[in-house]
Amino acid sequence: MNAKAEELARTIIRRADGRSRFIVAVAGPPGSGKSTLADELARLIEAGGERAAVLPMDGFHLDNGLLEEAGLLARKGAPETFDVRGLRDVLSAVRRAEEEVLVPVFDRSRELAIAAARRIGLDDRIIIAEGNYLLLDEAPWSSLAPLFDETVLLSEPIEELERRLIARWQGFGFEPEAIRAKVEGNDLVNVRTVLSKSRRPTLAL
């Protein structure tokens, strides 16, 4: 992916020319490598002489208490388990580029979002937003579309995504039965949602 990421970074820098703030959405199903690509793009963009920052969608997970109250805890990570309005408000503030913006970051080891854990400064001209549902073509996610200048959508065969997701949960020490429940009952459902309901991206990878 490195050569493709380098080409994509060059394209982003070129298209961001003359813009005070440029936001790229990197979307894709669980296990597709969004976070890895977003971090790599930010690194390459900065190596190209620009300032970049990553804004992760996962920081807008609803708290477990709210999910349990709504009967959605087992579906944590599904589209309806995120604070989309909060994400839209933060993206709008980033778009205005009037002041620094503090954004939440999700701690997967503790399964919770940490408020104001990352700073997007005024000099961070190119912002890489990353998350599963940034290109989802249904409300309320579709309201984010005007906030992105360019979009990227990652995709892998479902079999490969399943392998990665199983390995992810194994890394967190879950037992095989619990892993199977998480992957089949939630993760792969979300995979199919992203692959079938996302808008066509503006940039090819």
MOJOQUI-V245881 format. One record per residue. N is the residue number from 1. RES is the residue in three letters. PHI is phi in radians with two decimals (* if undefined). D_LAST is the distance of its C-alpha to the last C-alpha in whole Angstrom. Layout:
# MOJOQUI-V245881
n:N res:RES phi:PHI d_last:D_LAST
n:N res:RES phi:PHI d_last:D_LAST
This chain:
# MOJOQUI-V245881
n:1 res:MET phi:* d_last:9
n:2 res:ASN phi:-1.02 d_last:11
n:3 res:ALA phi:-1.11 d_last:10
n:4 res:LYS phi:-1.16 d_last:6
n:5 res:ALA phi:-1.13 d_last:8
n:6 res:GLU phi:-1.10 d_last:10
n:7 res:GLU phi:-1.13 d_last:9
n:8 res:LEU phi:-1.13 d_last:7
n:9 res:ALA phi:-1.08 d_last:10
n:10 res:ARG phi:-1.09 d_last:12
n:11 res:THR phi:-1.10 d_last:11
n:12 res:ILE phi:-1.10 d_last:12
n:13 res:ILE phi:-1.05 d_last:15
n:14 res:ARG phi:-1.13 d_last:16
n:15 res:ARG phi:-1.28 d_last:15
n:16 res:ALA phi:-1.45 d_last:17
n:17 res:ASP phi:-0.99 d_last:20
n:18 res:GLY phi:1.48 d_last:24
n:19 res:ARG phi:-1.72 d_last:23
n:20 res:SER phi:-1.30 d_last:25
n:21 res:ARG phi:-2.62 d_last:22
n:22 res:PHE phi:-2.36 d_last:18
n:23 res:ILE phi:-2.00 d_last:17
n:24 res:VAL phi:-1.96 d_last:13
n:25 res:ALA phi:-1.71 d_last:13
n:26 res:VAL phi:-1.93 d_last:10
n:27 res:ALA phi:-2.05 d_last:12
n:28 res:GLY phi:2.83 d_last:12
n:29 res:PRO phi:-1.24 d_last:15
n:30 res:PRO phi:-0.96 d_last:17
n:31 res:GLY phi:1.51 d_last:16
n:32 res:SER phi:-1.49 d_last:13
n:33 res:GLY phi:1.68 d_last:12
n:34 res:LYS phi:-1.05 d_last:12
n:35 res:SER phi:-1.10 d_last:15
n:36 res:THR phi:-1.08 d_last:14
n:37 res:LEU phi:-1.13 d_last:10
n:38 res:ALA phi:-1.05 d_last:12
n:39 res:ASP phi:-1.13 d_last:15
n:40 res:GLU phi:-1.17 d_last:13
n:41 res:LEU phi:-1.08 d_last:12
n:42 res:ALA phi:-1.07 d_last:15
n:43 res:ARG phi:-1.12 d_last:17
n:44 res:LEU phi:-1.17 d_last:15
n:45 res:ILE phi:-1.12 d_last:16
n:46 res:GLU phi:-1.18 d_last:19
n:47 res:ALA phi:-1.12 d_last:20
n:48 res:GLY phi:-1.50 d_last:19
n:49 res:GLY phi:1.69 d_last:22
n:50 res:GLU phi:-1.82 d_last:21
n:51 res:ARG phi:-1.78 d_last:22
n:52 res:ALA phi:-2.39 d_last:19
n:53 res:ALA phi:-2.55 d_last:20
n:54 res:VAL phi:-1.85 d_last:18
n:55 res:LEU phi:-2.05 d_last:20
n:56 res:PRO phi:-1.47 d_last:19
n:57 res:MET phi:-1.12 d_last:20
n:58 res:ASP phi:-1.09 d_last:22
n:59 res:GLY phi:-1.13 d_last:25
n:60 res:PHE phi:-1.83 d_last:26
n:61 res:HIS phi:-0.99 d_last:27
n:62 res:LEU phi:-1.20 d_last:31
n:63 res:ASP phi:-1.12 d_last:33
n:64 res:ASN phi:-0.98 d_last:35
n:65 res:GLY phi:-1.09 d_last:38
n:66 res:LEU phi:-1.17 d_last:37
n:67 res:LEU phi:-1.16 d_last:35
n:68 res:GLU phi:-1.13 d_last:38
n:69 res:GLU phi:-1.06 d_last:40
n:70 res:ALA phi:-1.59 d_last:38
n:71 res:GLY phi:1.27 d_last:37
n:72 res:LEU phi:-2.02 d_last:34
n:73 res:LEU phi:-1.06 d_last:34
n:74 res:ALA phi:-1.19 d_last:33
n:75 res:ARG phi:-1.83 d_last:30
n:76 res:LYS phi:-0.95 d_last:28
n:77 res:GLY phi:1.84 d_last:25
n:78 res:ALA phi:-1.31 d_last:25
n:79 res:PRO phi:-0.96 d_last:24
n:80 res:GLU phi:-1.39 d_last:28
n:81 res:THR phi:-1.85 d_last:28
n:82 res:PHE phi:-2.14 d_last:27
n:83 res:ASP phi:-1.53 d_last:28
n:84 res:VAL phi:-1.21 d_last:26
n:85 res:ARG phi:-1.10 d_last:29
n:86 res:GLY phi:-1.08 d_last:29
n:87 res:LEU phi:-1.10 d_last:25
n:88 res:ARG phi:-1.11 d_last:25
n:89 res:ASP phi:-1.10 d_last:28
n:90 res:VAL phi:-1.17 d_last:26
n:91 res:LEU phi:-1.07 d_last:23
n:92 res:SER phi:-1.12 d_last:26
n:93 res:ALA phi:-1.15 d_last:28
n:94 res:VAL phi:-1.11 d_last:25
n:95 res:ARG phi:-1.04 d_last:24
n:96 res:ARG phi:-1.18 d_last:28
n:97 res:ALA phi:0.93 d_last:28
n:98 res:GLU phi:-1.70 d_last:31
n:99 res:GLU phi:-2.81 d_last:32
n:100 res:GLU phi:-1.17 d_last:30
n:101 res:VAL phi:-2.18 d_last:29
n:102 res:LEU phi:-1.66 d_last:29
n:103 res:VAL phi:-2.18 d_last:27
n:104 res:PRO phi:-1.38 d_last:27
n:105 res:VAL phi:-2.29 d_last:26
n:106 res:PHE phi:-1.49 d_last:26
n:107 res:ASP phi:-1.73 d_last:28
n:108 res:ARG phi:-1.15 d_last:27
n:109 res:SER phi:-1.15 d_last:30
n:110 res:ARG phi:-1.89 d_last:32
n:111 res:GLU phi:1.00 d_last:30
n:112 res:LEU phi:-2.62 d_last:31
n:113 res:ALA phi:-1.60 d_last:29
n:114 res:ILE phi:-1.83 d_last:31
n:115 res:ALA phi:-1.20 d_last:32
n:116 res:ALA phi:0.86 d_last:31
n:117 res:ALA phi:-1.68 d_last:29
n:118 res:ARG phi:-2.48 d_last:27
n:119 res:ARG phi:-1.90 d_last:28
n:120 res:ILE phi:-1.91 d_last:25
n:121 res:GLY phi:-1.50 d_last:28
n:122 res:LEU phi:-1.09 d_last:28
n:123 res:ASP phi:-1.54 d_last:27
n:124 res:ASP phi:-1.44 d_last:23
n:125 res:ARG phi:-1.35 d_last:22
n:126 res:ILE phi:-1.93 d_last:18
n:127 res:ILE phi:-1.94 d_last:18
n:128 res:ILE phi:-1.82 d_last:15
n:129 res:ALA phi:-1.49 d_last:16
n:130 res:GLU phi:-2.37 d_last:15
n:131 res:GLY phi:2.98 d_last:16
n:132 res:ASN phi:-1.01 d_last:16
n:133 res:TYR phi:-1.90 d_last:18
n:134 res:LEU phi:-1.12 d_last:16
n:135 res:LEU phi:-1.88 d_last:15
n:136 res:LEU phi:-1.09 d_last:18
n:137 res:ASP phi:-1.67 d_last:20
n:138 res:GLU phi:-2.66 d_last:23
n:139 res:ALA phi:-1.17 d_last:26
n:140 res:PRO phi:-1.51 d_last:26
n:141 res:TRP phi:-1.11 d_last:22
n:142 res:SER phi:-1.13 d_last:22
n:143 res:SER phi:-1.22 d_last:24
n:144 res:LEU phi:-1.39 d_last:21
n:145 res:ALA phi:-0.89 d_last:19
n:146 res:PRO phi:-1.17 d_last:21
n:147 res:LEU phi:-1.52 d_last:21
n:148 res:PHE phi:-1.82 d_last:17
n:149 res:ASP phi:-1.48 d_last:16
n:150 res:GLU phi:-2.49 d_last:12
n:151 res:THR phi:-2.39 d_last:10
n:152 res:VAL phi:-2.29 d_last:7
n:153 res:LEU phi:-2.22 d_last:8
n:154 res:LEU phi:-1.51 d_last:8
n:155 res:SER phi:-2.66 d_last:10
n:156 res:GLU phi:-2.46 d_last:12
n:157 res:PRO phi:-0.99 d_last:15
n:158 res:ILE phi:-1.00 d_last:18
n:159 res:GLU phi:-1.08 d_last:20
n:160 res:GLU phi:-1.23 d_last:18
n:161 res:LEU phi:-1.10 d_last:17
n:162 res:GLU phi:-1.08 d_last:21
n:163 res:ARG phi:-1.05 d_last:22
n:164 res:ARG phi:-1.15 d_last:20
n:165 res:LEU phi:-1.18 d_last:22
n:166 res:ILE phi:-1.08 d_last:25
n:167 res:ALA phi:-1.09 d_last:25
n:168 res:ARG phi:-1.06 d_last:24
n:169 res:TRP phi:-1.21 d_last:27
n:170 res:GLN phi:-1.08 d_last:29
n:171 res:GLY phi:-1.12 d_last:28
n:172 res:PHE phi:-1.63 d_last:30
n:173 res:GLY phi:1.45 d_last:33
n:174 res:PHE phi:-1.31 d_last:33
n:175 res:GLU phi:-1.31 d_last:35
n:176 res:PRO phi:-0.92 d_last:34
n:177 res:GLU phi:-1.14 d_last:35
n:178 res:ALA phi:-1.18 d_last:34
n:179 res:ILE phi:-1.10 d_last:30
n:180 res:ARG phi:-1.06 d_last:31
n:181 res:ALA phi:-1.10 d_last:32
n:182 res:LYS phi:-1.18 d_last:29
n:183 res:VAL phi:-1.24 d_last:26
n:184 res:GLU phi:-1.36 d_last:28
n:185 res:GLY phi:-1.50 d_last:29
n:186 res:ASN phi:-2.43 d_last:27
n:187 res:ASP phi:-1.02 d_last:23
n:188 res:LEU phi:-1.23 d_last:23
n:189 res:VAL phi:-1.08 d_last:24
n:190 res:ASN phi:-1.20 d_last:21
n:191 res:VAL phi:-0.98 d_last:19
n:192 res:ARG phi:-1.15 d_last:20
n:193 res:THR phi:-1.08 d_last:20
n:194 res:VAL phi:-1.10 d_last:17
n:195 res:LEU phi:-1.20 d_last:15
n:196 res:SER phi:-1.70 d_last:18
n:197 res:LYS phi:-2.15 d_last:19
n:198 res:SER phi:-1.54 d_last:16
n:199 res:ARG phi:-1.21 d_last:15
n:200 res:ARG phi:-1.18 d_last:12
n:201 res:PRO phi:-1.29 d_last:10
n:202 res:THR phi:-1.54 d_last:10
n:203 res:LEU phi:-2.07 d_last:7
n:204 res:ALA phi:-1.59 d_last:4
n:205 res:LEU phi:-1.88 d_last:0
